[in-house]
Amino acid sequence: MPPRYLHQPDIESAELLDIMSALSDPVRLRLFARLLDGEYHLLATELADLEVKKSTMSHHAKVMREAGLTTTRIVGRQNEMRLRLEELDERFPGLIEGLRPAAREAEATTRWLRSQARPPG
């Protein structure tokens, strides 16, 4: 059975303000950082790694998709999402590259915070 895709806006209707608003949330910025490879990622895997509830991850995925940032496909019972890198770069040249440092910093901060929260030894 071929995958199905959730509705997403045409890239021509994507607005920079909506994209930046979607990325203003720390969880979505960290998710964005993980999606920068351009590959599809299982939402269930990211859900566990980002330590958010399923309903919260669904909300974040919807906000990113509706802003025009991502594509979500349904494969069986799993949702997979990826950034619309090529389309976004055509619509907003340089945006993705400009956001990479902030996304890397968000990921690094998360790793550091987790390392501080672990009990010693």
Secondary structure as UniProt FT lines:
FT   STRAND          4..5
FT   HELIX           11..13
FT   HELIX           16..22
FT   TURN            23..24
FT   HELIX           26..35
FT   TURN            36..37
FT   STRAND          41..42
FT   HELIX           43..50
FT   HELIX           54..66
FT   TURN            67..68
FT   STRAND          70..75
FT   TURN            76..77
FT   STRAND          78..83
FT   HELIX           85..91
FT   TURN            93..94
FT   HELIX           95..117
//
